[in-house]
Amino acid sequence: MPAETLTAASPSLPLFALLVAVALLAHYFIERWLLNRHLACVAAHRDEVPPAFAAEISLSEHQRAADYTQAKGALGRVEAGVGLVVSALILFGGLSRLWGATAPLADSPILREVALVALLSAITGLIGIPFGYYSTFFIEEKFGFNKSTRATFWADLVKGTLLSATLLLPLAALVFWLMRSAGTLWWLYAWAVFVGFQLLMLAIYPTFIAPLFNKFTPLGEGDTKAAIEGLLQRTDFTSNGLFVMDGSRRSAHGNAYFTGFGAAKRIVFFDTLLARLSNREIVAVLAHELGHFKRKHIVKRIVFMAVASLAFLAAVAWLMPQPWLYTAFTFPADTGQRSPGVALILFSLVLPPLLFWLTPLAAAYSRKHEFEADAYAADVANRADLVAALTKLYKDNASTLTPDPLYSAWHHSHPPATIRIAHLESLPSQGASHA
C-alpha cells in the first residue's frame, strides 16, 4: 500500500467523523422506523377498501396492492441495511484504500481522481445489481408487472453503464482540471460547466439517449390524437411531437411525461397508459402534465438544482484546504493541496447523511406542485376524468391507498391517493365542455 495511505491510527474517532457516523445511523434507524410504520399501516387496512375507492377498486385488488407494498418494503429493509454497511465501509477507511489503489496513476493526477470515481461507481453499481434483479424478476414478476427478459435487463445495464461512463467521466475530468487550473474561483467555472451539462442533457435526451433504451413512435391519427391536439390548442402549448413509448416491453406500469425543453419538447405516452384509459382520461392526465409546465414547475426545479449545485461547489471550495476533512476519513492532512478532486468526491459522500432530514421538505414541495398541476387540469380539462384516470392508475399499478401518513409526508412526491382525490373533488371543474 502506498505510503500516503499509511496514516497513524487516531486513538479516538475524530469529531467530524463521529458526526457523520451518527448521521448515517440516524438516517438508517429513522428510515427503518418510518418503513415499519408504513408497512404496519398498510397491513392494518388490508381488508377494507377506503370508501372513496370502494366502487372502483375491489377488495382483492386492494389486497394485492397491500401485498405488493409489503414485498417492496421487505426488499427495501435489506437494501437499506446493505447500504448502511457499504457507506460506512467506504467512508471509514475504504475510500482512502481505493485512493491508494490508484497510486500507479500518480503521474497523471487528474486521471487518478477519475479512476477513483470509476471505482466507486463500479462498487456501488455492482452492489445494486442483485436488488434490481430481484425486484424485476421476483417481485415485479410475482405481481404481474414485469414484461422484461433477462437479456433486456442485462443489455440495459451494459448500455446504461457505458453511457454513464461516456458522459460523466469526461465531465469529472474537466471539473478536476478546473479545480487545479482556474484559481480560487474554480467553483464558479465548474458550476457553469455543470449547469451547461444539465441543460445539454435535457436537450439531447429525447432524441439521442432515450431511444437507446426504448422505441418511440409518433402517435397515430385518430380520435385520441384529435382529443390531445384539442387540449394543446386551447392551452397554447407547442411541442416537437406526440410519441408512444413501448413501455410494455419492460413493465405493465403506465405513465406519461414531458421530456426536453424549448424546441426539443416532446410529449410521451406509455403504450400501457393508452391501452387502459379512455380518450377523455388521457386528455385529463396530459392536462395535469401540462400544469407542471404552465405553472413553471420544471423551470423552478432547474433553478433549484442550479442553486443547490452552486452551494455544493462553494462548500467544497471552502472545505478543500481543511485538514480535518481528510484526517477524519484516514487521508493525509494535505490531500486537498495535492489532490483537490478527492475533496469533491469525499464531500459528495459525506453530504447525503448530513442532509437526510431535508427529505420531507423536498417531498412537501413536490406535493405542492402536484396539487397545483391537478388544479390546472381541473380548469382546462375535466376534473371527473382526472379522478377516474388516477383511480385506474392506482388500481393498475397496485399503489397502496392506505400509506402511513408520516411515512408519506417524509417520502412521497405525490399526495396520498385519498387526499389527492378529495382535493380534486373539492375543485370546480371548468373544463367539462372541452372533453
Number of C-alpha atoms within 10 A of each C-alpha: 9 12 9 14 18 14 12 10 9 10 6 8 14 15 11 15 21 13 13 20 20 14 20 20 14 16 19 19 14 13 18 17 11 19 21 18 17 22 22 15 17 22 17 12 17 21 13 14 20 17 10 14 17 12 9 14 18 14 15 13 18 26 20 18 24 25 19 20 20 20 18 14 17 14 14 16 16 12 15 16 14 14 16 15 11 16 19 16 12 18 19 18 15 17 23 22 17 17 20 20 17 18 17 10 13 12 9 10 18 22 18 23 25 23 19 22 21 14 17 17 15 13 12 13 13 11 15 14 13 12 14 12 15 13 18 21 17 14 18 21 15 13 15 13 19 20 18 18 13 12 9 14 15 13 13 15 14 12 13 15 14 12 13 12 15 11 12 16 17 12 17 20 19 15 23 23 18 20 23 16 11 14 10 12 13 20 24 16 15 23 20 15 16 18 18 13 15 14 15 13 15 17 18 15 17 21 14 10 14 14 12 13 13 15 13 20 13 12 17 12 8 8 10 17 15 13 16 19 16 15 21 17 10 10 15 9 12 14 16 14 13 19 19 21 22 17 21 17 16 16 18 19 20 19 16 20 14 19 18 20 19 11 10 16 18 20 22 22 23 21 22 20 25 17 9 15 19 15 18 21 25 22 29 31 28 23 28 26 20 24 25 21 15 18 14 12 17 15 14 11 12 14 13 12 14 18 13 12 18 19 14 17 20 17 14 21 20 11 17 24 17 17 16 19 23 24 20 21 20 25 25 20 16 16 20 20 15 10 18 22 28 25 21 23 18 18 18 13 15 19 13 15 19 17 11 16 15 11 13 18 13 16 19 19 12 18 19 15 21 21 19 18 23 27 22 26 28 27 19 24 28 25 27 19 24 26 21 19 22 19 20 18 18 19 20 18 18 21 20 24 23 24 24 20 15 14 19 20 20 19 17 19 18 18 20 19 20 15 11 18 21 12 14 19 15 11 14 12 20 15 17 14 9 14 17
